[in-house]
Amino acid sequence: MIELYNKTNFDISKIITRNYSTSFSLGISLFSPQFRRAIYSIYAYVRIADEIVDTFHDYDKAAILNRFREDTFCAINQGISTNPVLHSFQQIVKEYNIENELITAFLDSMEMDLHNSSYDYTEYNNYIYGSAEAVGLMCLRVFCNGNNQMYERLKHPARMLGSAFQKVNFLRDIKSDIDFRGRIYLPGVHVLSEINQDSKKLLEKEVEREFADALKGIIKLPDSVRLGVYTAYLYYYVLLKKIERTSITDLFKRRIRVSGFTKLVLLVKSAVTVKILKVDLNEKI
């Protein structure tokens, strides 16, 4: 009854995703059913690794993360795991030929969180690649479903979308990152006093450029996933706009959010916009 075991493990990854992120869960629900379990599995995997470094404060995080790394590649090599998240993840890795390099880059970025409280520009770029861009490329492998030409063509936009999402998170979570994790995720900023309106605006402009590059790739995604990805894009873009209208002083006081009602409005807007994008794209082909 390995089929029941597989299904149960995928269901667990789905539960983890839904419990931790209503926004990403909404986006995933808009994918064609054939891709949902894969993205649930990827999200659950990266979520557990993130939890290790962010919340396991009473335990030896380094040892647990190292074991998680070992168990990950053991599961991939053996094709099975008693860890439900690792079992479902390794199946997706094999099914969609996700490179070990992407997994290693992600785990390396998680390890950086164990030791770094701030980042120079090189460290910052490496962290962004591993924690966000590499995850975006894992998802792109799924979306392209074996079409290597499409994958190569959309790699840059996928990396930019992952990077933009992560940097919006940095701005949104700046208070909790400092208060609860003791980290500053702004390039070249090492102490709290160096965070000001100028450094905030610099990062916002960078994110705007990345969103523009990402959108060029989103409109070229298959119909089966375009609406879900565009909805996530639009949610984060609206979040960025709210952050841009918020002073750095206020960001230190509260976490910027998008209301549930606004998310529903964005969903409707996404559906309409994606239809228009599809028409425009077909006219250009």
C-alpha positions as a Markdown table, in Angstrom:
| # | Residue | x | y | z |
|---|---|---|---|---|
| 1 | Met | 0.0 | 0.0 | 0.0 |
| 2 | Ile | 2.8 | 2.4 | -0.9 |
| 3 | Glu | 0.2 | 4.5 | -2.7 |
| 4 | Leu | -1.6 | 5.2 | 0.6 |
| 5 | Tyr | 1.8 | 6.1 | 2.2 |
| 6 | Asn | 2.6 | 8.5 | -0.6 |
| 7 | Lys | -0.8 | 10.2 | -0.5 |
| 8 | Thr | -0.7 | 10.6 | 3.3 |
| 9 | Asn | 2.8 | 12.2 | 3.1 |
| 10 | Phe | 1.6 | 14.6 | 0.4 |
| 11 | Asp | -1.5 | 15.5 | 2.5 |
| 12 | Ile | 0.8 | 16.3 | 5.4 |
| 13 | Ser | 2.8 | 18.7 | 3.1 |
| 14 | Lys | -0.4 | 20.3 | 2.1 |
| 15 | Ile | -1.5 | 20.8 | 5.7 |
| 16 | Ile | 1.9 | 22.4 | 6.6 |
| 17 | Thr | 1.6 | 24.8 | 3.7 |
| 18 | Arg | -2.0 | 25.8 | 4.5 |
| 19 | Asn | -1.2 | 26.3 | 8.2 |
| 20 | Tyr | 1.8 | 28.5 | 7.6 |
| 21 | Ser | 0.8 | 30.6 | 4.6 |
| 22 | Thr | -2.8 | 31.4 | 3.5 |
| 23 | Ser | -1.4 | 33.6 | 0.6 |
| 24 | Phe | 0.8 | 30.9 | -1.0 |
| 25 | Ser | -2.0 | 28.3 | -0.4 |
| 26 | Leu | -4.4 | 30.5 | -2.3 |
| 27 | Gly | -1.9 | 30.7 | -5.2 |
| 28 | Ile | -1.3 | 27.0 | -5.2 |
| 29 | Ser | -5.1 | 26.3 | -5.3 |
| 30 | Leu | -5.2 | 28.1 | -8.6 |
| 31 | Phe | -2.7 | 25.8 | -10.2 |
| 32 | Ser | -3.9 | 22.9 | -12.4 |
| 33 | Pro | -4.4 | 19.9 | -10.0 |
| 34 | Gln | -1.4 | 18.0 | -11.5 |
| 35 | Phe | 1.0 | 20.6 | -10.1 |
| 36 | Arg | -0.4 | 21.3 | -6.7 |
| 37 | Arg | 1.1 | 18.4 | -4.8 |
| 38 | Ala | 4.5 | 19.2 | -6.1 |
| 39 | Ile | 4.4 | 22.9 | -5.0 |
| 40 | Tyr | 2.9 | 21.9 | -1.6 |
| 41 | Ser | 5.8 | 19.5 | -1.2 |
| 42 | Ile | 8.4 | 22.1 | -2.0 |
| 43 | Tyr | 6.9 | 24.7 | 0.3 |
| 44 | Ala | 6.6 | 22.3 | 3.2 |
| 45 | Tyr | 10.2 | 21.3 | 2.8 |
| 46 | Val | 11.6 | 24.8 | 2.8 |
| 47 | Arg | 9.2 | 25.7 | 5.6 |
| 48 | Ile | 10.5 | 23.0 | 7.9 |
| 49 | Ala | 14.1 | 24.1 | 7.3 |
| 50 | Asp | 13.1 | 27.6 | 8.0 |
| 51 | Glu | 11.5 | 26.6 | 11.3 |
| 52 | Ile | 14.6 | 24.9 | 12.4 |
| 53 | Val | 16.7 | 28.1 | 12.2 |
| 54 | Asp | 13.9 | 30.5 | 13.3 |
| 55 | Thr | 12.1 | 28.8 | 16.1 |
| 56 | Phe | 14.0 | 25.8 | 17.6 |
| 57 | His | 15.7 | 28.1 | 20.1 |
| 58 | Asp | 15.9 | 25.5 | 22.9 |
| 59 | Tyr | 17.6 | 22.9 | 20.8 |
| 60 | Asp | 20.9 | 22.5 | 19.0 |
| 61 | Lys | 19.8 | 24.1 | 15.7 |
| 62 | Ala | 23.1 | 23.4 | 13.9 |
| 63 | Ala | 23.0 | 19.7 | 14.7 |
| 64 | Ile | 19.3 | 19.4 | 13.7 |
| 65 | Leu | 19.8 | 21.3 | 10.4 |
| 66 | Asn | 22.9 | 19.2 | 9.6 |
| 67 | Arg | 20.8 | 16.0 | 10.2 |
| 68 | Phe | 18.0 | 17.5 | 8.1 |
| 69 | Arg | 20.5 | 18.0 | 5.3 |
| 70 | Glu | 21.8 | 14.4 | 5.6 |
| 71 | Asp | 18.3 | 13.0 | 5.7 |
| 72 | Thr | 17.3 | 15.0 | 2.6 |
| 73 | Phe | 20.0 | 13.5 | 0.4 |
| 74 | Cys | 19.6 | 10.1 | 2.0 |
| 75 | Ala | 15.9 | 10.2 | 1.1 |
| 76 | Ile | 16.7 | 11.3 | -2.5 |
| 77 | Asn | 19.3 | 8.6 | -2.9 |
| 78 | Gln | 17.1 | 5.8 | -1.4 |
| 79 | Gly | 13.8 | 7.0 | -2.9 |
| 80 | Ile | 12.0 | 6.8 | 0.4 |
| 81 | Ser | 11.9 | 8.3 | 3.9 |
| 82 | Thr | 10.1 | 7.8 | 7.2 |
| 83 | Asn | 9.9 | 11.7 | 7.4 |
| 84 | Pro | 6.7 | 12.6 | 5.6 |
| 85 | Val | 7.9 | 15.9 | 4.3 |
| 86 | Leu | 11.2 | 14.5 | 3.1 |
| 87 | His | 9.4 | 11.5 | 1.5 |
| 88 | Ser | 7.1 | 13.7 | -0.6 |
| 89 | Phe | 9.9 | 16.2 | -1.4 |
| 90 | Gln | 12.2 | 13.5 | -2.7 |
| 91 | Gln | 9.5 | 12.2 | -5.0 |
| 92 | Ile | 9.0 | 15.6 | -6.5 |
| 93 | Val | 12.8 | 16.1 | -6.9 |
| 94 | Lys | 13.0 | 12.9 | -8.9 |
| 95 | Glu | 9.8 | 13.4 | -10.9 |
| 96 | Tyr | 10.8 | 16.9 | -12.1 |
| 97 | Asn | 14.6 | 16.5 | -12.1 |
| 98 | Ile | 15.2 | 19.2 | -9.6 |
| 99 | Glu | 19.0 | 19.7 | -9.3 |
| 100 | Asn | 20.8 | 18.9 | -6.1 |
| 101 | Glu | 22.6 | 22.2 | -6.5 |
| 102 | Leu | 19.4 | 24.1 | -5.9 |
| 103 | Ile | 18.7 | 22.1 | -2.7 |
| 104 | Thr | 22.3 | 22.6 | -1.5 |
| 105 | Ala | 22.1 | 26.3 | -2.1 |
| 106 | Phe | 18.9 | 26.5 | -0.2 |
| 107 | Leu | 20.3 | 24.6 | 2.8 |
| 108 | Asp | 23.5 | 26.7 | 2.8 |
| 109 | Ser | 21.4 | 29.8 | 3.1 |
| 110 | Met | 19.5 | 28.3 | 6.1 |
| 111 | Glu | 22.9 | 27.6 | 7.7 |
| 112 | Met | 23.9 | 31.2 | 7.2 |
| 113 | Asp | 21.0 | 32.2 | 9.4 |
| 114 | Leu | 22.6 | 30.2 | 12.2 |
| 115 | His | 25.7 | 32.4 | 12.2 |
| 116 | Asn | 24.9 | 35.7 | 10.5 |
| 117 | Ser | 23.2 | 38.7 | 12.2 |
| 118 | Ser | 23.9 | 40.9 | 9.2 |
| 119 | Tyr | 25.3 | 40.5 | 5.6 |
| 120 | Asp | 27.8 | 42.2 | 3.4 |
| 121 | Tyr | 26.9 | 42.5 | -0.3 |
| 122 | Thr | 28.4 | 39.1 | -1.3 |
| 123 | Glu | 26.8 | 37.3 | 1.6 |
| 124 | Tyr | 23.5 | 39.0 | 1.0 |
| 125 | Asn | 23.4 | 38.0 | -2.7 |
| 126 | Asn | 24.4 | 34.4 | -1.8 |
| 127 | Tyr | 21.6 | 34.3 | 0.8 |
| 128 | Ile | 19.0 | 35.7 | -1.6 |
| 129 | Tyr | 20.0 | 33.1 | -4.2 |
| 130 | Gly | 19.8 | 30.1 | -1.8 |
| 131 | Ser | 16.8 | 31.2 | 0.3 |
| 132 | Ala | 14.6 | 32.5 | -2.6 |
| 133 | Glu | 15.9 | 32.2 | -6.1 |
| 134 | Ala | 16.8 | 28.6 | -5.8 |
| 135 | Val | 13.3 | 27.8 | -4.5 |
| 136 | Gly | 11.8 | 29.7 | -7.4 |
| 137 | Leu | 13.8 | 27.5 | -9.8 |
| 138 | Met | 12.6 | 24.4 | -8.0 |
| 139 | Cys | 9.1 | 25.5 | -8.7 |
| 140 | Leu | 10.0 | 26.5 | -12.3 |
| 141 | Arg | 11.2 | 22.9 | -12.9 |
| 142 | Val | 7.7 | 21.8 | -11.9 |
| 143 | Phe | 5.9 | 24.4 | -14.0 |
| 144 | Cys | 8.0 | 23.5 | -17.1 |
| 145 | Asn | 7.3 | 19.8 | -16.6 |
| 146 | Gly | 10.4 | 18.5 | -18.5 |
| 147 | Asn | 10.5 | 21.4 | -21.1 |
| 148 | Asn | 14.2 | 22.3 | -20.7 |
| 149 | Gln | 14.0 | 25.1 | -23.4 |
| 150 | Met | 11.2 | 26.8 | -21.5 |
| 151 | Tyr | 13.1 | 26.4 | -18.2 |
| 152 | Glu | 16.2 | 28.0 | -19.6 |
| 153 | Arg | 14.2 | 30.9 | -21.1 |
| 154 | Leu | 12.3 | 31.6 | -17.8 |
| 155 | Lys | 15.2 | 31.1 | -15.3 |
| 156 | His | 16.0 | 34.8 | -15.0 |
| 157 | Pro | 12.4 | 35.9 | -14.4 |
| 158 | Ala | 11.9 | 33.1 | -11.9 |
| 159 | Arg | 15.0 | 34.1 | -10.0 |
| 160 | Met | 13.8 | 37.7 | -10.0 |
| 161 | Leu | 10.4 | 36.8 | -8.7 |
| 162 | Gly | 11.8 | 34.7 | -5.8 |
| 163 | Ser | 14.3 | 37.5 | -5.0 |
| 164 | Ala | 11.5 | 40.2 | -5.0 |
| 165 | Phe | 9.3 | 38.1 | -2.8 |
| 166 | Gln | 12.1 | 37.6 | -0.3 |
| 167 | Lys | 13.1 | 41.3 | -0.2 |
| 168 | Val | 9.4 | 42.3 | 0.4 |
| 169 | Asn | 9.5 | 39.8 | 3.3 |
| 170 | Phe | 12.6 | 41.5 | 4.6 |
| 171 | Leu | 10.9 | 44.9 | 4.6 |
| 172 | Arg | 7.6 | 43.6 | 6.0 |
| 173 | Asp | 9.3 | 41.6 | 8.8 |
| 174 | Ile | 12.1 | 44.0 | 9.7 |
| 175 | Lys | 10.7 | 44.5 | 13.2 |
| 176 | Ser | 10.4 | 40.8 | 14.0 |
| 177 | Asp | 13.7 | 39.9 | 12.4 |
| 178 | Ile | 15.5 | 42.4 | 14.7 |
| 179 | Asp | 13.4 | 41.8 | 17.8 |
| 180 | Phe | 13.1 | 38.0 | 17.7 |
| 181 | Arg | 15.9 | 36.7 | 15.4 |
| 182 | Gly | 18.6 | 39.4 | 15.9 |
| 183 | Arg | 19.1 | 39.7 | 12.2 |
| 184 | Ile | 19.2 | 42.6 | 9.7 |
| 185 | Tyr | 18.5 | 41.7 | 6.1 |
| 186 | Leu | 19.6 | 44.8 | 4.3 |
| 187 | Pro | 22.8 | 44.7 | 2.2 |
| 188 | Gly | 25.8 | 46.4 | 3.9 |
| 189 | Val | 23.7 | 47.3 | 6.9 |
| 190 | His | 25.3 | 45.9 | 10.1 |
| 191 | Val | 23.7 | 47.9 | 13.0 |
| 192 | Leu | 20.2 | 49.2 | 13.7 |
| 193 | Ser | 21.2 | 52.8 | 13.5 |
| 194 | Glu | 22.2 | 52.3 | 9.8 |
| 195 | Ile | 18.7 | 51.5 | 8.8 |
| 196 | Asn | 17.0 | 54.6 | 7.6 |
| 197 | Gln | 14.6 | 55.9 | 4.9 |
| 198 | Asp | 17.3 | 56.0 | 2.3 |
| 199 | Ser | 18.4 | 52.4 | 2.7 |
| 200 | Lys | 14.7 | 51.4 | 2.7 |
| 201 | Lys | 14.0 | 53.3 | -0.6 |
| 202 | Leu | 17.1 | 51.8 | -2.2 |
| 203 | Leu | 15.8 | 48.3 | -1.5 |
| 204 | Glu | 12.3 | 49.2 | -2.7 |
| 205 | Lys | 13.7 | 50.4 | -6.1 |
| 206 | Glu | 15.6 | 47.2 | -6.4 |
| 207 | Val | 12.5 | 45.2 | -5.8 |
| 208 | Glu | 10.5 | 47.3 | -8.3 |
| 209 | Arg | 13.0 | 46.4 | -11.0 |
| 210 | Glu | 12.9 | 42.7 | -10.1 |
| 211 | Phe | 9.1 | 42.6 | -10.2 |
| 212 | Ala | 9.3 | 44.2 | -13.7 |
| 213 | Asp | 11.7 | 41.5 | -14.9 |
| 214 | Ala | 9.6 | 38.8 | -13.2 |
| 215 | Leu | 6.4 | 39.8 | -15.0 |
| 216 | Lys | 8.0 | 39.3 | -18.4 |
| 217 | Gly | 8.4 | 35.7 | -17.4 |
| 218 | Ile | 5.0 | 35.2 | -15.8 |
| 219 | Ile | 3.1 | 36.0 | -19.0 |
| 220 | Lys | 5.0 | 33.2 | -20.7 |
| 221 | Leu | 4.2 | 30.5 | -18.2 |
| 222 | Pro | 1.8 | 27.7 | -19.1 |
| 223 | Asp | -1.9 | 28.4 | -18.7 |
| 224 | Ser | -2.0 | 25.7 | -16.0 |
| 225 | Val | 0.0 | 27.8 | -13.5 |
| 226 | Arg | 0.0 | 31.4 | -14.8 |
| 227 | Leu | -3.0 | 32.5 | -12.7 |
| 228 | Gly | -1.6 | 31.2 | -9.5 |
| 229 | Val | 1.8 | 32.7 | -10.0 |
| 230 | Tyr | 0.4 | 36.0 | -11.1 |
| 231 | Thr | -1.9 | 36.1 | -8.1 |
| 232 | Ala | 1.1 | 35.6 | -5.8 |
| 233 | Tyr | 3.0 | 38.3 | -7.7 |
| 234 | Leu | 0.1 | 40.8 | -7.4 |
| 235 | Tyr | -0.3 | 40.1 | -3.7 |
| 236 | Tyr | 3.4 | 40.8 | -3.0 |
| 237 | Tyr | 3.4 | 43.9 | -5.3 |
| 238 | Val | 0.4 | 45.4 | -3.4 |
| 239 | Leu | 2.3 | 44.6 | -0.2 |
| 240 | Leu | 5.3 | 46.4 | -1.6 |
| 241 | Lys | 3.2 | 49.5 | -2.4 |
| 242 | Lys | 1.9 | 49.6 | 1.2 |
| 243 | Ile | 5.4 | 49.3 | 2.5 |
| 244 | Glu | 6.6 | 52.1 | 0.2 |
| 245 | Arg | 3.9 | 54.4 | 1.8 |
| 246 | Thr | 5.0 | 53.4 | 5.3 |
| 247 | Ser | 7.9 | 55.2 | 7.0 |
| 248 | Ile | 10.8 | 53.2 | 8.3 |
| 249 | Thr | 9.8 | 54.4 | 11.8 |
| 250 | Asp | 6.4 | 52.8 | 11.4 |
| 251 | Leu | 7.9 | 49.6 | 10.0 |
| 252 | Phe | 9.8 | 49.2 | 13.3 |
| 253 | Lys | 6.4 | 49.4 | 15.1 |
| 254 | Arg | 4.1 | 47.1 | 13.1 |
| 255 | Arg | 4.0 | 44.4 | 10.4 |
| 256 | Ile | 2.3 | 45.5 | 7.2 |
| 257 | Arg | -0.5 | 43.2 | 6.0 |
| 258 | Val | -2.9 | 42.7 | 3.2 |
| 259 | Ser | -6.5 | 42.1 | 4.4 |
| 260 | Gly | -8.5 | 39.0 | 3.6 |
| 261 | Phe | -11.0 | 41.1 | 1.6 |
| 262 | Thr | -8.2 | 42.7 | -0.4 |
| 263 | Lys | -6.8 | 39.3 | -1.2 |
| 264 | Leu | -10.2 | 38.3 | -2.7 |
| 265 | Val | -10.3 | 41.5 | -4.7 |
| 266 | Leu | -6.8 | 40.7 | -6.0 |
| 267 | Leu | -7.9 | 37.2 | -6.9 |
| 268 | Val | -10.7 | 38.6 | -9.1 |
| 269 | Lys | -8.3 | 41.2 | -10.6 |
| 270 | Ser | -5.7 | 38.5 | -11.3 |
| 271 | Ala | -8.3 | 36.3 | -13.2 |
| 272 | Val | -9.3 | 39.2 | -15.4 |
| 273 | Thr | -5.7 | 40.4 | -16.0 |
| 274 | Val | -4.4 | 36.9 | -16.8 |
| 275 | Lys | -7.1 | 36.6 | -19.5 |
| 276 | Ile | -5.9 | 39.9 | -21.0 |
| 277 | Leu | -2.3 | 38.8 | -20.8 |
| 278 | Lys | -3.1 | 35.6 | -22.5 |
| 279 | Val | -4.8 | 37.4 | -25.4 |
| 280 | Asp | -1.9 | 39.9 | -25.7 |
| 281 | Leu | 0.6 | 37.0 | -25.7 |
| 282 | Asn | -1.4 | 35.1 | -28.3 |
| 283 | Glu | -1.4 | 38.2 | -30.6 |
| 284 | Lys | 2.3 | 38.4 | -30.4 |
| 285 | Ile | 3.0 | 34.8 | -31.2 |
